[in-house]
């Protein structure tokens, strides 16, 4: 917990996106999804990461 008594948390999302819709997905995620999430009280920051290889690590 932090000093104001509220719990701290992290959220991790993983997507398997078909190659033919990758550009559309990236545009949606960068310009709609992430900004919408960051406008929710309590969400402090967000970032995107891309796997160098497919499948679980």
Secondary structure, DSSP 4 states (H G I P E B T S, - for coil): --TTSPPP----------GGGHHHHHHHIIIIIHHHHHTSTT---------SSSS--
